[in-house]
Amino acid sequence: MPLIEEPVVVAIKKILLATDFSPSSEKAVSYARALALRFSSTVEIAHVFDPSIVTSYEEAIIGLPVNERRRIANEILDRLRDDLSASGIKTRTTMPEGPYRPWRTKGLVLADARRARCNP
């Protein structure tokens, strides 16, 4: 088996962290933080806001107005940004808006990744 004679250098300039605020997304935040600290990366946090979807039973019953749900989502994004920034990580947030369709949501996130010049 041939050996690599030259050292391999890995650089991750930007990390796109897509979140839906679920427990799985919280784990992804931990991974993004560790990678960003290790590689001195910038983290771009993206959340696609769907005005037609409620995320809890209370929201469905109470019927929170879309503007209130949008404000809450922005507050959560701001907390994530502030949390990562407190660790010394340069962080930016974005929240494109549109109806949830798996193919469309993926497209919105990928378009944001291209705009932010994140590595594929």
C-alpha positions in Angstrom: 0.0 0.0 0.0 1.5 3.3 -1.0 2.1 5.9 1.7 1.2 9.6 1.3 4.5 11.4 1.5 3.1 14.9 1.7 1.0 16.0 4.6 -2.7 16.4 3.8 -4.1 19.8 4.8 -7.9 20.2 5.4 -9.4 23.6 5.6 -13.1 24.3 6.2 -13.8 28.0 5.7 -17.5 28.1 6.1 -20.0 25.7 7.6 -23.7 25.8 6.6 -25.8 24.7 9.6 -29.4 24.1 8.5 -31.8 23.9 11.4 -35.4 23.2 12.1 -34.9 23.7 15.9 -35.4 19.9 16.5 -33.3 17.8 19.0 -31.4 16.5 16.0 -30.6 20.0 14.9 -29.3 20.7 18.4 -26.8 17.9 17.9 -25.8 19.4 14.6 -25.1 22.7 16.4 -22.6 20.8 18.6 -20.9 19.3 15.6 -20.8 22.7 13.8 -19.3 24.3 16.9 -16.6 21.7 17.3 -15.7 21.9 13.6 -15.7 25.7 13.6 -13.4 25.8 16.6 -11.1 23.2 15.1 -10.8 24.9 11.7 -11.5 28.5 12.6 -14.5 28.4 10.3 -17.4 30.8 9.9 -20.9 29.3 10.6 -23.9 30.2 8.5 -27.1 29.2 10.3 -30.1 28.8 8.0 -33.7 28.1 9.0 -36.5 27.9 6.3 -39.6 29.4 7.8 -42.9 28.0 6.5 -45.8 30.3 7.5 -48.3 27.5 7.0 -46.8 25.0 9.5 -47.3 25.0 13.3 -44.7 23.2 15.3 -46.6 22.5 18.5 -50.0 21.5 19.7 -50.3 24.9 21.5 -49.6 26.8 18.3 -52.3 24.8 16.5 -54.9 25.4 19.3 -54.0 29.0 20.1 -53.4 29.9 16.5 -50.3 32.1 16.9 -50.2 34.8 14.1 -47.6 34.2 11.4 -45.8 37.4 12.5 -45.5 36.1 16.0 -44.2 32.7 14.9 -41.7 34.5 12.6 -40.5 36.6 15.5 -40.0 33.5 17.7 -38.1 31.8 14.9 -35.8 34.9 14.6 -35.3 34.9 18.4 -34.2 31.3 18.3 -31.8 32.0 15.4 -30.4 35.0 17.3 -29.8 32.8 20.4 -28.0 30.2 18.3 -25.9 32.9 16.7 -25.1 34.5 20.1 -24.3 31.1 21.6 -21.8 30.3 18.8 -20.4 33.8 18.8 -19.8 33.6 22.6 -17.5 30.6 21.7 -15.5 32.9 19.5 -17.0 31.7 16.2 -18.0 34.2 13.5 -21.6 33.5 12.8 -24.4 34.7 10.5 -28.1 33.8 10.2 -30.5 33.7 7.4 -34.2 32.7 7.3 -35.6 32.2 3.8 -39.4 31.8 3.8 -41.7 29.6 1.8 -44.0 26.6 2.0 -42.3 23.3 3.0 -41.7 21.1 0.1 -38.6 18.8 0.5 -37.3 19.6 -2.9 -37.9 23.4 -2.5 -36.5 23.6 1.0 -33.4 21.8 -0.1 -33.1 24.3 -3.0 -33.5 27.3 -0.6 -30.8 25.9 1.7 -28.4 25.1 -1.2 -29.0 28.6 -2.8 -28.1 30.1 0.6 -25.0 27.9 0.7 -23.9 29.2 -2.7 -24.6 32.8 -1.8 -22.5 32.4 1.4 -19.8 30.6 -0.6 -19.9 27.5 1.6 -18.0 24.4 0.5 -20.3 21.8 -1.0 
